[in-house]
Amino acid sequence: MDPVGKIVQIARYPVKSMRGEALTASRLSLQGLAEDRRYAFVQTASRSDFPWLTARQVPELLRYKPAVERDGSGEVVVRVTTPAGAEWPVDSEELRQEIERLSGQSLFLLRNNRGSYDTAQVSIISRQTILRISEESGIKENPRRFRPNFVIDLSQGGAYEEVNWTGRILRLGESARVAITKVDERCVIITLDPDTTEASPEVLRCVAQQHRNVAGVYGAVVAAGEIRAGDPIWLET
């Protein structure tokens, strides 16, 4: 069985809706990538099933840079660098109060070891799909705009081929397996430049009008394993 492509980029998002961290390798567990979306700021007054504060409400969140580190005892810690250059622990009062001022809402920080995911533990999009959207919308190609865990380069099929994988199993590297469960229906966040937060509505307009509002897919991890940038991927069933 020939590979259908390879992994070209890996990213995790330690704090929901903040900037991602690029990785060259990671373990993919049943809970997703280590430390992916384990923290989220929650709107205290919200009674919805989506209470997290995101860049939809506060685009500036995209400019906050979390970093996963280990302290002297080997414990995982997350520090966040603000757009102004201050660096605080993710659970510091200083950071929470700053995000509260930006949002105008009362917030609390949630640590969820299973991850605060929108739909599933893994998001995947192909380089070919990103390029197609860039060409059709007239906006410079930037994978980070779509906030995926994995960007893949297809060797079989072209743009949007990955949406045809729904209901099948994708193997990444030697042993990790992901059940592709759902297409990724997009929101206003893809209109935001991940560095400047400048809005380009034409990106979402293109995806909505020409691609049924879909770009990439979601997956549930069914077998854990080590994955690396450059690893081949196979479609198993």
C-alpha positions as CSV (number, residue, x, y, z in Angstrom):
1,M,0.0,0.0,0.0
2,D,1.5,3.3,-1.1
3,P,1.4,6.4,1.2
4,V,-1.2,9.0,0.3
5,G,1.1,11.8,1.4
6,K,3.4,13.0,4.3
7,I,3.2,15.2,7.3
8,V,4.9,18.6,6.6
9,Q,3.9,20.6,9.7
10,I,2.9,19.7,13.2
11,A,1.4,22.2,15.7
12,R,-0.2,22.3,19.1
13,Y,-2.1,25.1,20.8
14,P,-1.4,25.0,24.5
15,V,-4.0,27.7,25.3
16,K,-7.2,27.7,23.2
17,S,-7.3,30.4,20.6
18,M,-3.8,31.6,21.3
19,R,-0.8,31.2,18.9
20,G,0.3,27.6,18.1
21,E,3.6,26.0,18.9
22,A,5.4,24.4,15.9
23,L,6.8,20.9,16.6
24,T,9.1,18.6,14.7
25,A,8.0,15.5,16.6
26,S,5.5,14.5,19.3
27,R,3.6,11.6,20.8
28,L,0.0,11.4,19.6
29,S,-2.1,9.9,22.5
30,L,-5.8,9.1,22.7
31,Q,-6.1,12.7,24.0
32,G,-4.3,14.2,21.1
33,L,-1.0,15.9,21.0
34,A,0.7,16.5,24.4
35,E,-0.5,19.8,25.9
36,D,-2.7,20.7,23.0
37,R,-5.6,22.9,24.1
38,R,-5.2,21.8,27.7
39,Y,-5.8,25.4,28.8
40,A,-8.7,27.7,27.9
41,F,-10.1,30.9,29.3
42,V,-13.8,30.4,30.1
43,Q,-16.5,33.1,30.1
44,T,-17.8,32.9,33.7
45,A,-21.4,34.1,32.8
46,S,-21.7,31.8,29.8
47,R,-24.3,29.0,30.0
48,S,-23.8,27.8,26.4
49,D,-22.1,24.5,25.3
50,F,-19.2,26.6,23.9
51,P,-18.2,28.8,26.9
52,W,-14.6,29.4,25.9
53,L,-13.2,32.8,25.0
54,T,-11.8,32.6,21.5
55,A,-10.4,34.9,18.8
56,R,-14.0,35.3,17.4
57,Q,-14.6,37.6,20.4
58,V,-11.1,38.8,20.9
59,P,-8.9,38.6,17.8
60,E,-5.9,39.8,19.8
61,L,-5.7,36.4,21.5
62,L,-3.9,35.1,18.4
63,R,-0.9,37.3,19.2
64,Y,-0.3,35.7,22.6
65,K,2.4,33.1,22.5
66,P,2.3,30.1,24.8
67,A,5.3,28.0,25.3
68,V,5.4,24.5,27.0
69,E,8.4,24.1,29.3
70,R,9.6,21.9,32.1
71,D,10.5,23.2,35.5
72,G,13.4,22.0,37.7
73,S,11.3,19.1,39.0
74,G,10.4,18.0,35.4
75,E,6.8,19.2,35.7
76,V,5.2,20.7,32.6
77,V,4.6,24.4,32.8
78,V,3.2,26.8,30.3
79,R,4.3,30.4,30.0
80,V,2.7,33.0,27.8
81,T,4.4,36.0,26.1
82,T,2.0,38.9,25.5
83,P,2.0,41.1,22.4
84,A,3.7,43.8,24.5
85,G,6.5,41.4,25.4
86,A,5.6,40.6,29.0
87,E,6.0,36.9,30.0
88,W,3.7,35.3,32.6
89,P,2.7,31.8,33.8
90,V,-0.5,30.8,32.2
91,D,-2.2,30.5,35.6
92,S,-1.0,34.0,36.7
93,E,-3.5,36.6,37.9
94,E,-1.7,39.1,35.7
95,L,-2.5,37.2,32.5
96,R,-6.1,36.5,33.5
97,Q,-6.7,40.2,34.3
98,E,-5.2,41.3,31.0
99,I,-7.4,39.0,29.0
100,E,-10.4,40.1,31.1
101,R,-9.7,43.7,30.2
102,L,-9.4,42.8,26.5
103,S,-12.7,40.9,26.5
104,G,-14.7,43.0,28.9
105,Q,-15.9,39.8,30.6
106,S,-15.3,37.9,33.8
107,L,-13.1,34.9,33.0
108,F,-11.5,31.9,34.7
109,L,-8.8,29.6,33.5
110,L,-9.7,26.0,32.9
111,R,-7.1,23.2,32.8
112,N,-8.6,20.2,31.0
113,N,-6.3,17.2,30.7
114,R,-8.5,15.8,27.9
115,G,-8.3,19.0,25.9
116,S,-10.9,21.7,25.2
117,Y,-11.6,20.7,21.6
118,D,-14.3,22.0,19.4
119,T,-15.0,18.6,17.8
120,A,-12.2,16.1,18.0
121,Q,-8.6,15.7,19.2
122,V,-6.9,16.2,15.8
123,S,-7.4,18.6,12.9
124,I,-5.8,18.0,9.5
125,I,-5.6,20.0,6.3
126,S,-3.6,19.5,3.1
127,R,-1.2,21.9,1.6
128,Q,-3.1,21.5,-1.6
129,T,-6.3,22.7,0.0
130,I,-4.6,25.7,1.6
131,L,-3.1,26.6,-1.8
132,R,-6.5,26.4,-3.5
133,I,-8.1,28.7,-1.0
134,S,-5.2,31.1,-1.4
135,E,-5.5,31.2,-5.2
136,E,-9.3,31.6,-5.1
137,S,-9.4,34.2,-2.4
138,G,-6.4,36.2,-3.5
139,I,-4.9,36.0,0.0
140,K,-1.3,34.9,0.6
141,E,-0.9,31.3,1.5
142,N,-0.5,30.8,5.3
143,P,-1.3,27.4,6.9
144,R,-1.3,29.0,10.4
145,R,-4.5,30.8,9.4
146,F,-6.4,27.4,9.6
147,R,-4.9,26.4,13.0
148,P,-4.4,22.7,12.1
149,N,-2.5,20.1,14.1
150,F,-1.2,18.6,10.9
151,V,-0.5,20.0,7.5
152,I,-0.1,17.2,5.0
153,D,1.3,17.2,1.5
154,L,-0.7,14.8,-0.7
155,S,0.9,12.5,-3.2
156,Q,-2.4,11.1,-4.3
157,G,-5.3,13.4,-5.2
158,G,-5.5,17.2,-5.2
159,A,-7.0,20.0,-3.2
160,Y,-9.8,18.9,-0.8
161,E,-9.0,15.2,-1.3
162,E,-8.9,14.9,2.5
163,V,-12.6,15.6,2.9
164,N,-13.2,12.3,1.0
165,W,-11.5,10.4,3.9
166,T,-14.4,10.8,6.3
167,G,-15.3,7.4,7.9
168,R,-11.8,6.0,7.1
169,I,-8.6,5.4,9.2
170,L,-5.5,7.4,8.5
171,R,-2.2,6.0,9.8
172,L,0.5,8.6,10.6
173,G,4.0,7.3,10.8
174,E,4.6,3.8,12.1
175,S,1.7,3.3,14.5
176,A,-0.5,6.3,15.2
177,R,-4.0,6.0,13.7
178,V,-6.7,8.6,13.4
179,A,-10.3,7.9,12.5
180,I,-11.4,10.8,10.2
181,T,-14.8,11.7,11.7
182,K,-16.0,14.9,10.2
183,V,-15.2,17.7,7.8
184,D,-14.0,21.0,9.4
185,E,-16.7,23.6,9.0
186,R,-15.0,27.0,9.3
187,C,-15.8,30.2,11.1
188,V,-14.5,33.8,11.1
189,I,-11.2,32.9,12.7
190,I,-9.8,31.9,9.3
191,T,-10.2,35.5,8.1
192,L,-7.7,36.8,10.7
193,D,-4.1,37.1,9.9
194,P,-2.4,35.1,12.7
195,D,0.4,37.7,13.1
196,T,-1.5,41.0,12.8
197,T,-5.1,39.9,13.3
198,E,-6.0,42.0,10.2
199,A,-9.3,40.6,8.8
200,S,-9.6,39.4,5.2
201,P,-13.3,38.4,4.9
202,E,-12.7,37.1,1.4
203,V,-11.1,34.0,2.9
204,L,-14.2,32.8,4.6
205,R,-16.4,34.0,1.7
206,C,-14.4,31.8,-0.6
207,V,-14.6,28.8,1.7
208,A,-18.3,29.3,2.3
209,Q,-19.4,30.0,-1.3
210,Q,-17.1,27.6,-3.2
211,H,-16.4,24.8,-0.7
212,R,-19.6,24.4,1.4
213,N,-17.8,26.2,4.3
214,V,-15.4,23.3,4.6
215,A,-11.6,23.3,4.8
216,G,-9.8,20.2,6.3
217,V,-11.1,17.4,8.5
218,Y,-11.3,16.4,12.1
219,G,-10.2,13.0,13.5
220,A,-10.3,10.9,16.7
221,V,-7.2,9.1,17.8
222,V,-7.7,5.4,17.9
223,A,-4.1,4.3,18.3
224,A,-1.3,6.2,19.9
225,G,2.2,6.6,18.4
226,E,5.2,8.8,17.8
227,I,4.9,11.1,14.9
228,R,7.4,13.4,13.1
229,A,7.4,16.0,10.4
230,G,8.2,14.1,7.2
231,D,6.5,10.9,8.2
232,P,4.4,9.2,5.5
233,I,0.7,8.7,5.9
234,W,-1.5,5.9,4.7
235,L,-5.3,5.5,4.2
236,E,-6.0,2.1,5.7
237,T,-9.8,1.4,5.3
